[in-house]
Amino acid sequence: MGYGYDLYPAEERHHPLPQTDQQSGKLRPALVVRKLPSRYEDWLISMVSSQLSQEIPGFDEIVSPDDPDFKDSGLKLTSLIRVGRLAVVNVDLLLGKIGQIGEVRLTRIRQKLSEWILST
C-alpha cells in the first residue's frame, strides 16, 4: 500500500539526521518506520549506522550480508538499525531510496518499539 511520493514503510532512505547534541547531521541512511496520522506528509524514521558497537542488544536490529533482506536493503556494510534513535521528518527531507528491508524485520522492529513505549 503506497503513501504517495513513492514512499513506503520499510524503505531505507537518506536523511540528514542530527546528532544527539543537536549539531547538524551527516547524510546517512534511515529506516522509514511509519507515516504519522496527520494531513501532513510527516514520517517516523529510525537511524541506521555502521557503528555496531552502539547496539542495544535485544532492541536494535543488525542487518548483515547473511540476512535474506540484506541485498534489497541497499546497505553496503553490516549495519545497525537503531530502534530508539527516532525522528519525525517531512517527506521533503527524505532523499533518494536506497533499498528496503523485509516485512518480517519491519514487523519485529515495530513490535520492539511498541513494547518499549508501552513498558513501565
HULIN-V222174 format. One record per run of one state. SS is the DSSP state (h for helix, s for strand, l for the rest). FROM is the first residue (numbers start at 1). LEN is the number of residues. Records with the same first field share a line. If there is no record, write none. Layout:
SS->FROM-LEN, FROM-LEN
This chain:
l->1-10, 17-10, 36-6, 50-2, 55-6, 64-6, 74-5, 94-1, 101-2, 119-2
s->11-6, 27-9, 42-8, 61-3, 79-12, 95-6
h->52-3, 70-4, 91-3, 103-16
